Amino acid sequence: MRQPSLIARRVAAVSVSLVVAAGAAACGPKDNDAKSSGGDSKPRKGGTLTVLNSSPLEDFDPARLYTSGGGNVPSLVFRTLTTRNREDGAAGAKVVPDLATDTGRPSKDATVWTYTLKKGLKYEDGTPITSADIKYGIERSFAAELSGGAPYLRDWLIGGADYQGPYKDKKGLDSIETPDDLTIVFHLDKPEGEFPYLATQTQFAPVPKAKDKGTKYEEHPISSGPYKVVKNENDGERLTLERNTYWSASTDAERKAYPDKIDVRSGLDSSVINQRLSASQGADAAAVTTDTNLGPAELAKVTGDKELASRVGTGHFGYTDYIAFNPKVKPFDNPKVRQAISYAIDRTSVINAAGGSSLAEAATTYLPNQKSFGYTPYDHFPAGKSGTPAKAKELLKEAGYPNGLTITLTHSNEKDFETSPEIATAIQDALKKAGFTVKLQGLEINDYKGKIHSVKTEPGFFLAHWGADWPSGGPFLAPIFDGRQIVKGGANFNTGFLNDKSVNDEIDAINKLTNLDEAAKRWGALDKKIGEQALTVPLFHPVYKRLYGSAVKNVVISDWTGVLDISQVAVK
């Protein structure tokens, strides 16, 4: 979930653009044996899997979807050059080949990436998939009428910034070459060692030019995956998928494709979804959700029921909830004031406000606490579990406020357990002990987003959150701390207006690395360095708890998505 210039359309909410409704990103199960959940019988082919969701799968077009790792439901239909590894836990945070034979072959400076397609790949109508189809699929994602997908290619590809898509510019992008039917070459305007991660996005799904119907393509996109769309009602509210008989498991090591049919029903109330999954009556016994978590009250009921508790999948999406400061607004221009707030935070009360320790884990680092992000433990302003008000008062005095300080905290009125009144009140209570008088400014969600993402209106002290487009420190740190990403005329996410040349240079240096393990270490070290400036106060990383039906087998939850991967599920 990224944003500014190279990510201007990214929505940092936990469940929207990442298509958490279709599969987001994160960490393996803790409460259940993922391989044997839902019974002890071996998973078999057959049956119908029902997906109960709150958010409709609107714009079911590979150009318009904003997914992580190809999404959840989308990746059943759209294969991409690379994809996420469909394994539990940390192994699932790796990028692996999909349509391509490998994860890409970079030039020495990582500005040219070459891929070779596997032989024998076919669409749902039996026609072969070619490199030209992938080139065309990417090019159509540049068309204004098909906007909404990940915008990285507009920034990364040579000529991408000015390209208007194939409907206006039939010549196409010279920076994407297809010397033969199995080869595709990308020319970038700067080194990008994480290009294999980007190649998991649905914009890399092949689209046959002859079958493209523009904005109507979403009604029946041509499948390259194990399932094809046979019905799309009310713009993704009801989606019916059946087997693509031309898909071959011999070319796809990742998707199991056990069910014969996938029935996606959306627009449901979250409480209704959890009630239906809990009861598991009829078709709901073979049902899952890809976007609805258990809330605190629901979780309490489930925990007391051994059978229900055995049907809860636990995952961690690469995501951080935090306090953001605008150092251009007094008194937050004073580092000691920001440090004082950092010391005063009572993370226990904040976590309780977020639903308890089962739904949130304390954070002292900006990066999520997963290896793939480069997690490097640090706590520059130790607040303990319940804050250190004495240290905060000391710093406040040094800052010139011996008699305390009155400040305003901006938050959303949305009941999201992240930026909501409950979190704001917990912070207000903690800071009071340290000599702060905190006034709360609650805004409706659209007003809140508009205010905090505008350079002109950004408040000095507010609640925020960020999630990653893929499990790496790059899409986490660059949008928030790269000074070149400050957007003055649009949505800005560098809330601290940090423009430190040493930080910018290190981001560029890490982007040149194609050894992703080495890059991860560097991202972690950079996170620790930036953290010293107290431009944010990390609060917690959310935990996802989701029910699944009693007949569901082979539950896999990876460190990429943090949610049940329906490409692995069996219902027989």
N, C-alpha and C positions, 0 to 999 in steps of 0.2 A: 504494500500500500504506500506508494510514493506519490510525490507531487510536483513541485515547482517546475520552471521551464521545461526540463526534460520529463516532468511528470505532472504537468499542469492540470490534468483532468482527474488525478487520483484523489479519491475520497478516503480519508484516514479513519473512517468509522469502521468498527469491528466487523460489520456484516455486509457492507454494501459492495463497493467496486471490486474488492478482492473476489467477489462472488463467493463469499463464505457460504452463500446459499447454494453455490455450486462446488465449493471446495476451497478452503483457504490455505493456511500453512502452520506446522508445529510439532508436537511431541507425543510419544507413545503412551499406551494405556498403562494405568497403575492398578486399577481396581478389578481387572479381569484378565483372564488368559486369552489373549487376542486370537490365538489359533484355534481354540476349542470352544469359544463362546457359542451359546445357543444350542447346545447339545453335544454329545460325544461322537456322533456319526460323522463320517467323512463327507465333506461337501461334494455335492453332485450337481450336474447340469439339470436345468428344468425349472418350471414354476415362474411365478410373477413376483417381482420385487416392487413394492409400493414405496414411494418417497413422499413423505408428508412435510411440506414446507410452508413457511409464512410468506416469503418473498417470491413472487413469480419469476421465472427465468425469462425476463424480457430480452428482446433483441438477441434471439438465439442465432446469431450470425458470428462466425469466427472473427470477423473484422471488428465487431462492436463489443465483444465480451472482454471484460477486464478480469482475468483470472490469475491465480498463482499455480504454477506447475500444470497448467492446462485445465484447471478446474476439476470439479467432481462429476456432475452430470455431463458437462460439455465434453470431457475427455473420453466419454463412451462413444461419441460420434466423431469428434475431431482429433485425429492423430497429428502430432507435430514433429519437427526434426528431432527434438529431444523431449524428455519427459522426466517426471520425478520418479525415483525408485520406489516401487510399491511394497515397502517393507515397514515393519514396526520400528519405532524409536529412531535412533540416530542414523541407522542405515537408510532410512527413508528420506533423509535430508540431502541425499546425493542426487546429482543429475545424471541420467543415463540415456543411451540412444533410444529413439523411437522409430521414426521413418528412416532415419539415417543409420549408417553402419557404425558410427562412433559419435562422440559428443562434439566433434568439430576439430579441424586441424588449423591452428593459428599460424600466421606468419611470425617472424621473430619479434616484431614489435606489437603483435596482437591487433593490427589494424586491418588484416585480411583473414577471413575465416572461410574455410572450404568444407563442404559436406558432400558425401556420396550417399545416394538413396539405396536402400535394400532392393534387391531384385524381386519381382513378382508382386509388388504392391498393387492393389486394385480398389476402385470405388465400389459403391453398392450396386452399380449397374454393370460391373465386370470390366469396365475400361481401365487401362493402366494409369497409375499416378506418376506424373513426371515432375522434373525439377521446374519446368515452366509453370506448372500449376501452383507450386509453392511461391514462386516469384509473383505470379498474378494475385494470389491470395494476400500476400503482403502489400502489394501495390494498391489493391482496392481498399485496404484499411486506411489509406491516406485520404480517401474521398470524404469530403465534409459531411455528406449524407450518411456515411457509415462510421462516424466518429464514436468514441467511447472506449475503445480498447487502449492497451498500454501504449503510451506515446514515445517510448524510448527510440524507436527506429527513426522517428522524425529528427531526433537529435544526433543519433549515432551514424546513420548512413550518409555518405557523401551525397549532397543534393537533396537530402530528405526534407530539410527545412522549407524548401520552396515547392516541393512536389505536391500536386493537387489530386493525384489519383488517376486511374486509367480512363475514367469517363470523360475527363477534360484533357488529359495528356496521354494519348494513346502510345506515345513513344516508350513510356515506361522509365524506370530508374536504371541508369547506366551502372550504378554502383552495385546492382545485383546481376550477376552473369550466370548464364546457363549454357555452358559450352556443349553439353549433351544432355540426354534425357535423365541421366542419373546424377549429374553434378550441378551444384549451385555454389556460387562464390559471392561473399559479401565484402564490400570495401567500405571501411569505416573512416570517419574523419578524425578519430582519435583512438588510442589504444583502449580496448575493453576486454579485459581478461575474463569477465563474467558473461560473455556472449552466450555460452552454452545454457546458462540459466534463462536468459531472455528467449532463447529458441524453444522454451517450453510453453510460451504464451500462444493462445489460439490464433493469433495473427499469422503464425507459421504453419497453419493447417492448409493443405492444398485445396484450391478451388478451381474446377474446370471452367475456363472462360466461356465456353459454349452454354453452360448451365447457369451462369450468373444472371440473376434477375434483380440486381440492385437491392433496394430496400425490401423487396419481397422474397429475397433468397432465404431469409430466416424461416419462412413457412415450410420449406423443404430443402434444407441444406444437404448437399451431397455427402454422404458419409464415407469417411476413410477409416472409421473405427469399427468395433464389433457390433454396434447397434446403429440403426437408421431411424429417422423420424418418420412415423406414419401418421401422426396427428399432432397439430399444434393449435390449441384453442385459446382464445382471449389473450394473445400475446404472451404465451408461455405459462399461463395459469394452469393449463392441463396439457401435459406433454406425454405422448405415448411413443415408446421406443420398442422396436422388435429387431431380431437378429439381422445383421448384414451377412448374407450367406457367402459373400466374396471376401470377407475378412478371414485371414488365416493366422492361427496361433503360432505358426512356424515363423512368422515375421514379427510377432508381437510377444515379447517375453514378459510384459508388464501386466496386461489386463487379463483376468481370468475369465470374465464373461460367462458366469455360471447360469444366471436366470435366462429364460427364453424371452421374457418381456419386462420392461421397466415402465411403471405407471407413476408419473410425477404429478402430484396434486398440490397446488400452491394457493396462496391467499387465505390460509387458515390461521385462526387465532392460536398463539403459542400455547395457551392453556389447553386448548382442544387437542392440539398435536400431542402434548405430553399425556393427556388423559387417554387418548386412543392407543398410544404406544404402551402405556401402563397396562391397560385392559387386554391388549393383544387379542381382540376378538376377530374371527373371520380373517379377511385379507390383511388386517392390521397386525396379525401375528408375523407376517412376512414384510414388515414395514420398518423404515428408518427415516431419520431426518438429517438434512445436511445444513440446516441453518437455525435450529431451535435448541437453546440450552435449557437445562433445568435451573429454575430460580431458587433462591434460598429456602423458601417455604416448601417447594416441591421436593427439593433435595432432602430436606429433613424427613419428609414422609417416606421417600425412597430408601433412605439409609436405614430406617427401622424395619424394612421388609427385605429379608434375605434374598428372596427370589428376584425382586425388582433390582436390588443392589447388584446382582450378578449380571444385569442387563444394562449397566451404565458404562459407556466408553468415556475414558478420560484423556484429554489432549491439551497441549499447550501450543497456541499459535504464537509465532514470533512477534510479540506485541508488548508495548509498554505504555502504562498510564502514568502521567506525570504532571507536575506543576511547571508552567512556562513563565518566564520573566521577559519583559520588554525593557532592556537597560537604557532605552531612550526616555523612559518615563520615570520621573522621580517618585519615590526614593530608591527605586530599583536600579538606578545607575550606580549606586554604592554597593560594591561587592560584599561589604560586611552585612548589609541588610539582607542580601540574598543568602549569605552563609548562615545568618541567624535563623532565618526561616527553615533552612535545611536542617539545622540542629534541633529545631523545635518540633518538627513533624513527629506525630504519634502514628506510626505505621500500623500498629495493632488496631487502633480505632478506625483508621481508614479502611483496612482490610475487612473489619466487621461491617462497615458501611457498604462495602462492595459485595457482601454476601457471606463473608467468613472465609476461613483459611482453605476450605475445600474449593472455593471459587476464585481465590486470588492469592498470589504469593508475593511477599515483600520484595521490593526492588531497591537496590542502592546503585545500580549501574544503569546507564541508558540502554545499552544493548541487552537483549533478552539473554537469559541464563542458559544458553544452549551452545554447544561446541561449534556448530556450523557458522554461527554469527561471529565467532572469535571471542566469546565471553571471557573476560578477564576480571576477576573479582576486585572490587575496590569499594571503599566507603570513606570518601574524603571528609565528610562531616558527620561523624558517628552520632546517631540519634538513639541508638538502641531500639528496643521494641516500642517504647512509649515516649520518646523524645527526651532531650536534655535541655530543659528550659533555663537552667542556670547558665549554661554556656551561651545560649541564645541571648539572654539578657546582657551578658558580658559584651558580646559583639555589638548588640544594639547600642550600648553605652559608648563603645568605641566609635560607632558610626555617627554619634552626636545626638542620640535619642535616649538619654538616661531616664526619662519619664515615660517611656513607651512610645508607640507609634500607631497611628490609625491608617489602615490600608483597605482597599476594596478588592475582593476576589470575584472574578467573573466566571460564571458556570452556566451550564445548560439546565433547563427545566425538564429535559428528557429523563425519564426513569430508566436510565441505562446502566446504573451502578458503576459508572465510569467518570462522567463529568457532571453528574447529577447533584441535586440538593443534599442528598445524604453524605456524599463525599465532601462537599463544600462545608457542611456543618461540622463534620469531624475535624477538618483542618482549622476551622474557626475556633473550635473548643481547645485544640492543642496549642494554637498560637496565643490564645488568651493567657495561658500559664507563663508565657515568655514575655509578656508585656505588650503584645499586639492587640489592638482592637480591630477586628476584621468585619467589615461590612460586606454583605453578600449581594451580588448583582446577578440575578437569575434571568436568563433570556430564553425565548422560544428557540427551538433548534436552528431554524434558518437564520434568525437574527444573530444567534451565537456564532455560527459558522462564518457569516458575513463579517462580523466584527473582528474575530480573532485572526482571520486570514487576510485582512487588509492592512497594508502598511500605514494607511492614514488613520485607521480606527483601532488598531491593535491595543488592547489594554495593557497595563503594566504587570498584572498578576492574574493568571487564569489557568483553568484546567484544560489539559490537552491529552492526546494519545496518538500513537503511531504504530503501524504494522508494516511488515516487509512484503515486497512483491515476490521475493524468493529468500531462502534461508542463508543470508549473508549480511555482513555489516555494511556493505555498500549501499543498498537501497534503504538502509536505516540511518546512516550518518550523513551521507551526502545531501539529501534534501533538507535536512534540518540545520546543518552546520557549514556547508560549503557557501562561502560568501558570494560566489558567482551565481548562486541559485536564488538570491534575493529578488523577488518579483515586485516591482513597484506599481505596475499597472494591472495586476491580476491577483490570483490566489497565491499568497506568500506563506511559506511554511518554515523558513529560517526565522523563527520567532525571536531569537536572541540577536538577530542582525549581526551574527559573527562573520567577520570577513578577515580572517587571519591567514596571511600568506603561507605560513608554515603548515597550517591545516589544509589549505587548498592544495599545496604542493604534495602533501602526503597522500591525499585522496587521489591525485593524478598518478602518483608512483604506485599505489596499490592497484589501481585500475589496469596497470600494465602487466600485472602478474597473472599468468595462466595457471600457476600452481595454487589452487584454491585453498589448500591447507595453510600455505605460507601467507596468503592474503588474509585469511581469517585471523591469524596471529597479529598481523599489522592493524587490522580493524579494531581488535581488542585493545591494543596499545594506544591507538588514537582515541578511542572512547575514554580511556582512563585520563589521557592528557586533557581532553576537552572538559571532562567532568570537574576539573580543578577550578574552572571559571564559574561554577554554580549558575549556569544559565538555565538549568532545569533542576527540578527535584524529582527524581524517579520515585514513584509510589508503589506500584505493584504490576505484576504480570498476570493477566487473567488466565483462569483455568476453565476449560470447557468440559461440561458434564452433559452427555446426551444419551437418552434412552434409545433402545432399539427393540424390535419385536422378539417374541419368544422363539420364533422359528428361524431367526437370522443366525447364520453361521459364518465362520471365517472372518471375524472382525479384525481389520488392520487399521491402525492409527499411527501415522508417521510423524516424524519431527519436521516434516514440511507442511503438512496440512492441519494436523491437530484434530482432525475429525475423521470419522469412519469413511474409508475409501470404498465407494460402492462398486468399483471395478473388481474388487476382491470378494464381494459378498455372495454367499449362496443361500438359498431358501429351501433346499431339499437335502 
